[in-house]
Amino acid sequence: MHEGLLKLAGHLGRGIDLSELIDALYAIRAPRSLKGIIVMCGQFQDWRQKYPALNLLPEVQNYARCLAVLDAIAGLSVPDDHLMGRKIADIKNPWTPLFGLGGDSVIAELLLCQRVRAASSADFEQVSAWLIWQAQRFHARTMSRGAYETYLMSKTSRLSKRPPGNRLYEAWLGLRRLAAPGDSARQKLRELASLTMRFSPEDSEQLAVLFDLGYRRMARRDRERLLQQAAAWMPSANREQEAVAAVKKIRSVMPTEIGRLLSLLWVDRTRRSVRTKRWRREFYGRDRYRPEIIHGERLTELLQRVDADEVHAGTVVEFYPRQPKARGGRSGSGESTFEDDPEDLPQQEPQLSIFLADGKELIRGYYASEGQQNGVEYGNAMLRWSNWTLSRSAIVAVVDLVGAPTSISETQLDRCARLAIGLTLLTGRSLEQVGNFEIARETPEVSKKQPVMIGLRTHRLYLYPGEPDLRHPPHETPPLCHSKANALSLPLPRGWWALVDAIGPGNRMARQRVVPRARRALKELGGKSGRAREFRVTGRGVRHAFTRALAERTRGDLGAQQVITDDGAVNARNIIHYASYHARRLESQWRAAAESLVGVLPSGVQGAGRNRYVGAQHAFDVSKLAKYFRSIKRRAWTAQQKNDWPRLFNLMTLYLSYWLGLGVAGRKTLVPVPNVLIDDGWALVMDKHRIDGSTDRLVPLSGPLRDQIDAYVTFASALSITAPKLDPIVRTERGNELRLQYIDLVKGVVPYRPKYQEQHEHLTSLPANWGRKVLRSVSSQLPGRYRDAEMGHWVRGRHAWDATSTFDAADFRASWLELQAKMEKRLGFKGIKPVHFWKRDRLSPLWPATSETKTRAKAKAEAELARSSLGTPPPSSRKLDIVDLLREVDAARAGALLDDKQKLLPVDALDLVRRTVSSQQRGSVEWQREGAEAACALVRAKRQIRIFAAEPRP
Amino acid sequence: MAAARLDQGLLFEIAPPILASGRPTVVACLRKLIQNPDPKLWSPKLKDALRLAALTYQIVERVVSDSGVVSGSTSARSNKQKLERGWLSVPASTLVWTGSAAKNVRPLRRTQKFLDDLPDVVVDRLLGWTTPVVIPNAKNGENWVVAGHVPAVIARQRRPDAAVRVRWLRATIPRKRSFFDVCADTLEVLAPLYVLHRRFIAEISIDDWEAQFLTGYSRAHFFRLKGWRDA
């Protein structure tokens, strides 16, 4: 119990017992801290005298007694700064007197804000009192006395659910906005005060109906009935006109948030009486299904809707382990003169997933939960035959639809919709992406904001290529790189020219209108509803037809798909950070894919400039890179001739770090040498240091690279008598690791950082992940899956090294080594071996140090160790009391769950389970899973809500 | 060299006075031998001390030759009073000393070759006879070598993964005396002893291989010496 409550009970004496006190506090939903409760009650007493309507609240039993207790509290005069609220005035923001518990009680905030004179106008005071009157009605329908008592007694739970999304809290925020200085706000507040003079259900109902008429979209019949009802309330003869005027006035005066609260509380009474349609609405506010990411201390939650049209429709919350910053990552700014890419996007798998199925059937929900897991893998696998694969005849029908002759009766919207379907087929972009295409007379300039345009004169489609999302996009071409192309273009089929001409230039139709019309056109394509449909054409099916055709030409290259379609499918947003393409070559592939769908396209000059590239930020010029590496080798040779051994060693370090970048397609890391080398030259690259090993990848190392590493170790060993700190081999518990070092003339031997080379050799350093970018861009002859495997880019269902994978490792190795040999030759990578020392064979390098791979068992053991070091007892020794846990997390909703009389919405149940898991993020994964499963089982048993917890497959 | 003229600091660096179970160790005998180069009676420990001196001489002579330093630039400091009782076992890879400067980092070719070619048995025996004296640095886990530099170099170069026994000083990190300076001074101290007993060292060597490493004599010379003795 909070000490404030005890103190208050003590001050009140024996005349008022604890139960009565809680009843009284329940009437105003006082926050748990009871900060300033005495002044709060004093203010409430004042307002009750001024606004007598506040003295009545039929929804609460013994309200008169409650008021008497509140008056007794107001009459207290005790030397207690907390209860007297003396420190409230010191809070920086006078609008947040409940700082720390903000949102728990809007009534308390209104009373205290008045007390600290946050806004002193009479209008504001009157509207505040009116809002308290409304808030009491809102509370009566949303929270039981039992739930409030649980809240008051707990130490952690909150009274308000999602304060920013709560209708009442939003109404309070809306009112606060009107208190802002300025004539306009003041005028609005004055008018609002005039509207809210009377505190009665009837007046509130009228206001709510008038607001609904001005705010909501509704059927014409419903609108007429409501308008009739509103007119009936009007006093004068010309009632209907007066009602319309009142609607307009309220729309301009009343803040939307307050109107929505009113509508929620009162409109149903009228709708019931005039028999209009009543829609389902949630008392706490509208359910929001936008993807939502919450970063906790140890867990990251991702909430999103999944496949609304499919069997496994529902809401899913996935919990990902939050990773510490990668060891040895380059974080400092100014490390490189290049504008480097950000870190890879998180791509590991969730450790726990909670699924709330749509619909009401539990069994169906269970299968939906299972199906959702499989659906993710199914979608990611990008199978040749999927649910939305179109038949050849369906594609022909789509092409015919787009190329059908235009008629006079056809509206402009229909034409735009038809062309949008055609553009989806040609680009693989969704209808939403192409719905706002624009037609220009001459060659148009596409941009990120207007990515799809058509040139009327040339009858070509121009596309802004997909590109990585960079925090600081470079304004100039980075050094050693090719210039970027701003557009890709494709000639439109001749059969579509008439449609384009009919639409004409400069005619932009709103996407919101084009997309539904296009969808309807596709739906009607298979035949009128009611008959057996010949084929099922959807927007997704049309896109899939193109992506499949493109994948055949690019050997399943997701990067190329991202450049053309810009849809971010299966980790393509990550891949595009590395993949760059020769623009004209990609245009040719695009054209070939399009021709396979729509027939032969007219010939013409290619749109992209000569030797321009699209895709990743760095499209490296291999010849410039070769020159760059030649210069390093030349410097090394000069250093050797001059017996400048520190410089030679430093250049060898630099050279090796670059070679490793190529050899293992390395990420940003200061320890680029793989720690584990398995037999036959395979290296286990762990450059993201994830404890679950989800990003570890196996890469075969070429022979020359291994020789260079040996030469480096040998040379370092030869120098180590005079510089004993020069020890590239680190002995760890897991074995020996190889590290790169640098001899600084001032500091001595230090760990290698690229900036040293910039300072001393005046070299423009390459970005740390240059090798990944080069390899991704020059390996077009490899299948896309090999390219993803070498980069470590995979998502559920596409993991190359999983036990169930069908990945051909031997072929991958042969292809990779062939590519490596080719690139080493093109870039001029040859071993730098100081001649006098290379013959030494005594010190066989200790690398590879260990063949121990980090297994899942080991990861688990490490996690167990980390957990035990935090002092958390092992799960077996703890007993899970899910009811206590739920109460601790959210007393109000836990109370609603356990109390059969109260209503608990599915979305609230999901939120409760989600927060329960989140509250246990310091515990082990097993513990979290156990808690989630127990919570879901309780929710299902108590309320038959279709919620399931699952552990996704790796 | 007369004991009176010998710098005590330098003597500590070459042969710290270390006892084992109250009895002098080989390195302590070396100290005695340096102070009295011509003993009347050659005990087995004294002979081992002579072998140790020869091996040390061979190494420092190559270091000086490779680096070209001359002796006398800095003076050594005796840390005898700070020597703690007991032994520590530390990884050889944590032993560090200082070169003259980073710009003088260079490969010591002759030294390196000599160390590479040393037979394992000689290495193990040497590490059994003598022990470096270090000052542990708790911050980074390194151990600064303040005496017994040559065995430290051998341990680090030939047995980097092994743990070596060291004696330790309770003191702060010392004034950094360059490894080259230590070698140059050591050479000056050991050269007379080596010249005086070179032939004797060959005679007491177990086989021609050891004689080769310790004295630089060819195999033919070694057998000639042995034949002359046997005759």
Chai-1 contact restraints between the chains, C-beta under 6 A:
chainA,res_idxA,chainB,res_idxB,connection_type,confidence,min_distance_angstrom,max_distance_angstrom,comment,restraint_id
A,W645,B,V105,contact,1.0,0.0,6.0,A-B,restraint_1
A,W645,B,R106,contact,1.0,0.0,6.0,A-B,restraint_2
A,P646,B,V105,contact,1.0,0.0,6.0,A-B,restraint_3
A,A718,B,P107,contact,1.0,0.0,6.0,A-B,restraint_4
A,A718,B,Q112,contact,1.0,0.0,6.0,A-B,restraint_5
A,L719,B,V105,contact,1.0,0.0,6.0,A-B,restraint_6
A,L719,B,P107,contact,1.0,0.0,6.0,A-B,restraint_7
A,I721,B,L108,contact,1.0,0.0,6.0,A-B,restraint_8
A,T722,B,G99,contact,1.0,0.0,6.0,A-B,restraint_9
A,T722,B,V105,contact,1.0,0.0,6.0,A-B,restraint_10
A,T722,B,R106,contact,1.0,0.0,6.0,A-B,restraint_11
A,A723,B,G99,contact,1.0,0.0,6.0,A-B,restraint_12
A,A723,B,V105,contact,1.0,0.0,6.0,A-B,restraint_13
A,P724,B,V96,contact,1.0,0.0,6.0,A-B,restraint_14
A,P724,B,W97,contact,1.0,0.0,6.0,A-B,restraint_15
A,K725,B,V96,contact,1.0,0.0,6.0,A-B,restraint_16
A,R731,B,S93,contact,1.0,0.0,6.0,A-B,restraint_17
A,I743,B,A102,contact,1.0,0.0,6.0,A-B,restraint_18
A,I743,B,V105,contact,1.0,0.0,6.0,A-B,restraint_19
A,L745,B,A102,contact,1.0,0.0,6.0,A-B,restraint_20
A,L745,B,K103,contact,1.0,0.0,6.0,A-B,restraint_21
A,G748,B,A102,contact,1.0,0.0,6.0,A-B,restraint_22
A,R842,B,D116,contact,1.0,0.0,6.0,A-B,restraint_23
